[in-house]
Amino acid sequence: MPALLRRALRTLPPLALAAGLAACTAGPDFHAPAAPAQQGYAAPGEADPAALAVGAKIDADWWRLYRSDALDRVLKTALAGNRSLAAARASLRRADSLAAAAAGAELPRIDATAGAEREKLNMAAYGLSGANPVFNLYQVGPTVSYDLDLSGRNRRAAEEARAQADEQGYQLRAAYLSLTGNVVLRAVEIAGLQAQITTVEGIVADDERNLALARAAKAAGSVGRGDVLHAASQLAGDRTLLPPLHQRLAVARHALALLAGHSPAEWRAPAFALDALALPADLPLSLPSALVRQRPDILAAEARLHAASAAIGVARAERYPDITLSGSLLLQSVKPDQLFRMASGAGDIGGGLLAPLFHGGILAANEQAARAAFEASRADYEQTVLAAFTQVADILQALNHDAEESADQAVAVAAADASLKVARLSYSAGNAGILQVLDAERQDQQARLGAVRARAARLSDSAQLFLAMGGGWTAPSQAPAS
């Protein structure tokens, strides 16, 4: 075996030299797009909400700021059972495996071969005379091949596959962010609808008392039958508000069950209370230059741009010559029992050149197509950034208006309550009719429902801001574990 080992070692210098020659890489080197220069999101003349912490770090578990144990439990269930998140994890594993396979093309390939053949030797081909012998040939041993990749095609293909795997990692993060955000939004929706139902039920109870009051007044002869009919009509009308609210509540609960990875029949959403969900005091706001490194949709678009850049190199490399080295170290014998003797060693080493000469314009067209795809990816990236900035601007203005509406609704509720009390006292004293009471009740109803909706909107828009900021995640390595 020492002689065979020496022969094998003699094949290493050519391979090492080949590796040194494979130094150039076709196509452009990718550079991440520059961070935007703008410092804010608001349009000229618009003001940002007062309760903002510009540049503050966003916690990865941002939903804990709502201080709801029920919400934390639902999110834990959803992260463990959501099928869309499981599919995104599997897609990432597939992309990582494909990237590893593409990277493997840059290394030598070593295989083991074994075979048995029945051969007839042509003596005349070697300038010899005599009968052509027939014999069996047995052989076994390793073979090695190595693509010099002079133009860098394999390296660009591996770079493209790695960028595609990065995109899947960002898509996983986007699925994670979408899931957590939708759970919070559905919880807020359930709490808001439950609060509206409670408010309307209180209004119906008031209507029932008004109807009883009107009937008592009619029995005493102080009002006519019209007042009783008006009170009954008000009660019937307010009762019609409840079925649509119950339907929307059922749909929201079903949607939350789906997010949690269950069917509505096997899982029921907690009874979230609007007052039990804390409103974060100071909402974090990332600068545009930081936002592009946080939002998974922007990072996924950047990864697609990177993959498109590498694809140009792949297409460009197809137009250059390529050299492949190969070698084998075999044991050969005409008798199986003599196959592993030292004298049975044989081997070869060689190389092949493949140079494209004429392909009917296919290779040039493929490169132009790759460059066009890169331009499209760059436009998509820029559009994704612009859409993200627009979304943040919209949410900031929504939060601004939510604060104004909440303050106005608080004033409206206080005024409507006071007006309703005066109207009822005047009606009891005979100084006002039932229509005045019903009008005061209508105003009070609208004010109370408006206050509930305003609080739910502030909670929902605050969650939307966390999502627009990327949910507190910056580094690709921090993507949820599969």
C-alpha positions in Angstrom: 0.0 0.0 0.0 2.8 2.6 0.4 3.3 2.8 -3.3 -0.4 3.3 -3.9 -0.4 6.1 -1.2 2.5 7.8 -2.9 0.6 7.7 -6.2 -2.4 9.2 -4.5 -0.3 12.0 -2.9 1.1 12.9 -6.3 -2.4 13.8 -7.5 -2.8 16.5 -4.8 -0.5 19.2 -6.2 -2.5 19.6 -9.5 -5.7 19.9 -7.5 -4.1 22.5 -5.2 -2.9 24.4 -8.2 -6.4 24.2 -9.7 -7.9 25.6 -6.5 -5.5 28.5 -6.7 -6.4 29.3 -10.3 -10.1 29.5 -9.4 -10.0 33.0 -8.2 -12.2 35.2 -10.4 -15.9 35.4 -10.1 -18.1 36.7 -13.0 -20.9 39.2 -12.4 -21.3 42.1 -10.0 -20.6 41.9 -6.3 -23.7 42.7 -4.3 -23.9 45.7 -2.0 -26.9 46.3 0.2 -28.9 49.5 -0.7 -27.9 52.6 1.3 -30.0 53.6 4.2 -32.5 56.3 3.5 -31.5 59.9 4.4 -34.9 61.0 5.6 -35.3 61.4 9.4 -39.1 61.2 9.8 -42.3 59.9 8.3 -44.9 62.7 8.7 -45.9 64.8 5.6 -45.3 68.5 5.7 -47.8 70.1 8.2 -48.5 66.8 10.0 -47.5 66.4 13.6 -46.4 63.1 15.2 -48.2 61.8 18.3 -46.9 63.2 21.6 -46.3 59.9 23.4 -43.5 58.6 21.2 -40.0 57.4 22.2 -38.0 58.0 19.1 -35.1 55.6 18.7 -36.2 53.4 21.6 -35.6 49.7 21.5 -38.6 47.5 20.8 -38.8 44.3 22.9 -39.2 41.1 20.8 -42.2 40.2 23.0 -43.8 43.6 22.5 -47.3 42.4 23.3 -46.3 42.1 27.0 -46.7 45.9 27.2 -50.5 45.3 27.2 -50.0 43.5 30.5 -52.6 40.7 29.8 -51.9 37.2 31.1 -54.7 35.9 28.9 -53.1 37.5 25.8 -49.7 35.9 26.8 -51.3 32.5 27.1 -53.0 32.7 23.7 -49.8 33.8 22.0 -47.9 30.9 23.5 -50.6 28.5 22.1 -50.5 30.2 18.7 -46.7 30.1 18.4 -46.8 26.3 19.1 -49.8 25.3 17.0 -50.2 27.8 14.1 -49.9 25.8 10.8 -48.8 28.8 8.6 -45.8 29.4 11.0 -45.0 25.6 10.8 -45.0 25.8 7.0 -42.7 28.8 7.1 -40.3 27.0 9.3 -40.3 24.0 6.9 -39.7 26.3 4.0 -36.6 27.7 5.7 -35.2 24.3 6.4 -35.6 23.4 2.7 -33.9 26.6 1.6 -31.0 26.0 4.0 -30.6 22.5 2.6 -30.6 23.8 -1.0 -28.0 26.4 0.0 -25.8 23.8 1.5 -26.1 21.6 -1.6 -25.2 24.6 -3.8 -22.1 25.3 -1.6 -21.0 21.7 -1.9 -20.5 22.2 -5.7 -17.4 24.3 -4.8 -15.6 21.3 -3.3 -14.0 18.2 -5.0 -16.2 15.2 -5.5 -14.8 11.9 -4.3 -16.6 8.6 -5.1 -15.9 4.9 -4.8 -16.2 2.7 -7.8 -16.2 -1.0 -8.2 -17.0 -3.2 -11.2 -16.5 -6.4 -13.1 -16.3 -6.7 -16.9 -15.9 -9.4 -19.5 -13.4 -8.0 -22.1 -11.8 -9.2 -25.4 -8.5 -7.5 -26.1 -7.7 -6.5 -29.8 -4.0 -7.4 -30.1 -3.7 -5.8 -33.5 -4.6 -2.4 -32.0 -1.3 -2.6 -30.1 0.8 -3.8 -33.0 0.8 -7.4 -31.8 -0.1 -10.6 -33.5 -1.8 -13.6 -32.1 -5.2 -14.6 -30.9 -7.3 -11.9 -29.1 -7.5 -13.0 -25.4 -10.8 -13.0 -23.6 -10.7 -12.3 -19.8 -12.6 -10.9 -16.8 -11.4 -7.6 -15.3 -12.2 -6.7 -11.8 -11.5 -3.2 -10.4 -12.2 -1.1 -7.3 -11.0 2.2 -6.0 -11.7 5.9 -5.5 -12.3 8.6 -8.1 -12.1 12.3 -7.7 -13.3 15.2 -9.8 -13.0 18.9 -9.3 -14.5 21.8 -11.3 -12.0 24.6 -11.3 -14.9 27.1 -11.6 -12.6 29.6 -13.3 -15.5 32.0 -14.0 -17.1 31.6 -10.5 -20.3 30.0 -11.7 -20.5 27.6 -8.8 -19.7 30.4 -6.3 -22.3 32.7 -7.7 -24.9 29.8 -7.7 -24.0 29.2 -4.0 -24.4 32.9 -3.3 -27.8 32.9 -5.0 -29.0 29.9 -3.0 -27.7 31.5 0.2 -29.6 34.7 -0.5 -32.7 32.7 -1.2 -32.3 31.0 2.1 -31.9 34.4 3.8 -35.2 35.5 2.2 -36.9 32.4 3.6 -35.5 33.3 7.0 -37.0 36.8 6.7 -40.3 35.3 5.4 -40.4 33.1 8.6 -39.9 36.3 10.7 -42.7 38.0 8.7 -45.0 35.0 9.4 -44.0 35.2 13.1 -44.7 38.9 13.2 -48.0 38.5 11.3 -49.1 35.8 13.7 -48.3 37.7 16.9 -49.8 40.9 15.5 -53.0 39.3 14.3 -53.4 37.6 17.7 -53.1 40.9 19.4 -55.5 42.6 17.0 -58.1 39.9 17.3 -57.8 40.1 21.1 -58.4 43.8 21.0 -61.3 43.3 18.6 -62.9 40.8 20.9 -62.4 43.1 23.9 -63.9 46.0 22.0 -66.9 44.1 20.7 -67.6 42.7 24.2 -67.4 46.2 25.6 -69.8 47.4 22.9 -72.2 44.6 23.7 -72.1 45.4 27.4 -72.7 49.1 26.6 -75.7 48.3 24.3 -77.1 45.9 26.9 -77.0 48.8 29.4 -78.7 51.0 26.9 -81.4 48.3 26.4 -81.9 48.2 30.2 -82.3 52.0 30.2 -84.9 51.6 27.4 -86.8 49.1 29.5 -86.9 51.4 32.4 -88.0 54.3 30.2 -90.8 52.1 28.8 -91.9 51.2 32.3 -91.8 54.9 33.3 -93.9 55.8 30.3 -96.5 53.2 31.0 -96.7 54.3 34.7 -97.1 57.9 33.6 -99.8 56.9 31.1 -101.6 55.0 33.8 -101.5 58.1 36.0 -102.9 60.1 33.1 -99.9 62.4 32.8 -98.9 61.3 29.3 -100.6 59.9 26.3 -100.3 56.6 24.4 -97.8 58.2 22.0 -95.1 58.4 24.7 -95.5 54.7 25.4 -95.2 53.9 21.7 -92.1 56.1 21.3 -90.4 54.4 24.3 -91.3 50.9 23.0 -89.9 51.9 19.5 -86.7 53.0 21.1 -86.3 49.7 23.0 -87.0 47.7 19.9 -84.5 49.7 17.8 -81.7 49.4 20.3 -82.2 45.7 20.7 -81.4 45.3 16.9 -77.9 46.5 17.7 -77.0 43.4 19.6 -77.3 40.6 17.0 -74.7 42.1 14.6 -72.3 42.7 17.5 -72.7 39.1 18.6 -72.1 37.9 15.1 -68.9 39.9 14.8 -67.8 38.7 18.2 -68.3 35.0 17.1 -66.3 35.6 13.8 -63.4 37.3 15.8 -63.3 34.3 18.2 -63.3 31.9 15.4 -60.5 33.8 13.7 -58.5 33.7 16.9 -59.0 30.0 17.2 -57.6 29.5 13.7 -54.6 31.6 14.6 -54.1 29.4 17.7 -54.0 26.3 15.5 -57.4 24.9 16.5 -60.9 24.7 15.2 -63.7 26.8 16.9 -65.3 23.6 18.1 -62.2 22.6 20.2 -60.9 25.9 21.4 -62.5 29.0 22.8 -60.9 32.4 23.0 -60.6 34.0 26.5 -63.1 36.7 27.5 -60.8 39.7 26.9 -61.8 42.9 28.7 -61.1 46.2 27.1 -60.2 47.8 30.5 -57.8 44.9 31.3 -55.6 45.7 28.2 -53.1 48.4 29.2 -52.4 51.1 26.7 -48.6 51.5 26.3 -47.6 54.9 27.6 -44.7 55.7 25.3 -44.7 54.0 21.9 -41.2 53.3 20.4 -40.5 54.8 17.0 -37.5 53.7 14.9 -35.9 56.1 12.5 -36.2 55.3 8.8 -32.5 54.2 8.6 -33.2 51.7 11.4 -36.5 50.6 10.0 -35.0 49.2 6.8 -32.9 46.9 9.0 -35.8 45.7 11.1 -38.8 45.1 8.9 -38.8 41.5 7.6 -40.6 42.5 4.4 -37.9 45.0 3.5 -35.1 42.5 4.4 -36.8 39.8 2.3 -36.9 42.2 -0.6 -33.2 43.0 -0.1 -32.4 39.2 -0.1 -34.3 38.8 -3.3 -32.3 41.7 -4.8 -29.1 39.9 -3.6 -30.2 36.6 -5.3 -31.0 38.5 -8.5 -27.5 40.0 -8.4 -25.9 36.6 -8.0 -28.0 35.2 -10.8 -26.4 37.7 -13.2 -23.0 36.2 -12.2 -24.3 32.7 -12.9 -25.6 33.7 -16.4 -22.4 35.6 -17.1 -20.2 32.6 -16.1 -22.0 30.4 -18.6 -20.3 32.4 -21.4 -16.8 31.6 -20.2 -14.7 28.4 -20.6 -14.5 26.0 -17.7 -12.0 23.3 -16.8 -12.7 20.1 -14.8 -10.0 17.9 -13.4 -10.5 14.2 -12.7 -8.5 11.4 -11.4 -8.8 7.8 -10.2 -6.7 5.4 -8.2 -7.9 1.8 -9.0 -7.0 -1.7 -8.1 -7.4 -4.0 -11.2 -7.0 -7.7 -11.7 -8.2 -10.5 -13.8 -8.6 -12.6 -10.7 -10.7 -11.6 -7.8 -8.3 -13.1 -5.2 -5.4 -10.9 -6.5 -7.4 -7.7 -6.6 -5.9 -6.2 -3.5 -2.3 -6.9 -4.2 0.2 -4.0 -4.5 1.0 -4.9 -8.1 -2.7 -4.4 -9.1 -2.6 -0.6 -8.8 -3.6 1.6 -11.7 -4.7 5.2 -12.0 -5.2 8.2 -14.2 -5.4 12.0 -13.9 -6.6 14.3 -16.5 -8.6 17.4 -17.3 -11.3 18.6 -19.6 -12.1 22.0 -21.1 -15.6 23.1 -22.1 -15.7 26.4 -24.0 -18.9 27.7 -25.4 -18.6 28.8 -29.1 -22.0 29.1 -30.5 -25.4 28.8 -28.7 -27.6 30.8 -31.0 -27.5 33.8 -28.7 -29.0 31.9 -25.8 -26.2 32.7 -23.3 -26.3 36.4 -24.0 -30.1 36.5 -23.8 -30.0 34.7 -20.5 -27.6 37.3 -19.1 -29.8 40.1 -20.3 -32.8 38.4 -18.7 -30.9 38.1 -15.4 -30.0 41.8 -15.5 -33.6 42.8 -16.2 -34.7 40.6 -13.3 -32.2 42.5 -11.1 -33.7 45.8 -12.2 -37.2 44.5 -11.4 -36.0 43.3 -7.9 -34.5 46.7 -7.2 -37.7 48.5 -8.1 -39.6 46.0 -5.9 -37.2 46.7 -3.0 -37.6 50.5 -3.4 -41.4 50.1 -3.6 -41.4 47.9 -0.4 -39.4 50.6 1.5 -41.8 53.4 0.3 -44.8 51.3 1.3 -43.4 50.7 4.7 -42.7 54.4 5.3 -46.2 55.2 4.1 -47.7 52.7 6.5 -45.8 54.1 9.4 -47.0 57.6 8.5 -50.6 56.5 8.3 -50.4 54.8 11.7 -48.8 57.8 13.3 -51.6 60.0 12.1 -54.1 57.4 13.2 -52.6 57.5 16.7 -52.7 61.3 16.7 -56.4 61.3 15.8 -57.1 58.4 18.2 -55.8 60.6 21.1 -57.9 63.5 19.9 -61.0 61.4 19.6 -60.6 59.8 23.0 -60.4 63.2 24.6 -63.4 64.4 22.7 -65.4 61.3 23.5 -64.6 61.6 27.2 -66.1 65.2 27.1 -69.1 63.9 25.1 -69.8 61.1 27.6 -69.8 63.5 30.5 -72.0 66.0 28.8 -74.5 63.3 27.5 -74.7 61.8 31.0 -75.5 65.1 32.6 -78.1 65.9 29.8 -79.8 62.6 30.3 -80.1 63.0 34.0 -81.7 66.4 33.5 -84.1 65.1 30.9 -85.2 62.2 33.1 -85.8 64.5 36.1 -87.8 67.0 33.9 -89.9 64.1 32.6 -90.6 62.8 36.1 -91.6 66.3 37.1 -93.9 66.6 34.1 -91.8 69.4 32.6 -90.6 67.5 29.5 -92.0 64.9 27.1 -90.8 61.4 26.4 -89.2 62.6 23.1 -86.8 64.8 25.0 -85.8 61.8 27.2 -85.3 59.6 24.2 -83.2 62.2 22.4 -81.0 62.6 25.4 -80.7 58.8 25.6 -79.7 58.6 22.0 -76.9 61.1 22.5 -75.8 59.3 25.6 -75.8 56.0 23.7 -73.7 57.4 20.9 -71.2 59.0 23.3 -70.7 55.8 25.3 -70.3 53.6 22.2 -68.0 56.2 20.7 -65.8 56.1 23.8 -65.6 52.3 23.7 -64.7 52.4 20.0 -62.1 55.1 20.5 -60.3 53.1 23.2 -60.3 50.0 21.0 -59.0 52.0 18.1 -56.1 53.3 20.2 -55.2 49.8 21.3 -55.4 48.5 17.8 -53.4 51.3 16.2 -50.7 51.0 18.9 -50.3 47.3 18.0 -50.2 48.2 14.3 -47.2 50.6 15.1 -45.3 47.7 16.8 -45.9 45.6 13.7 -44.9 48.5 11.3 -41.6 48.8 13.3 -40.8 45.1 12.7 -41.8 43.8 16.1 -38.5 44.4 17.9 -36.3 42.1 15.7 -33.2 43.2 13.9 -30.6 40.4 13.5 -31.2 37.6 11.0 -29.8 35.1 13.5 -32.7 35.9 15.9 -35.3 34.4 13.7 -37.6 32.0 15.6 -36.0 28.6 15.9 -37.5 25.8 13.7 
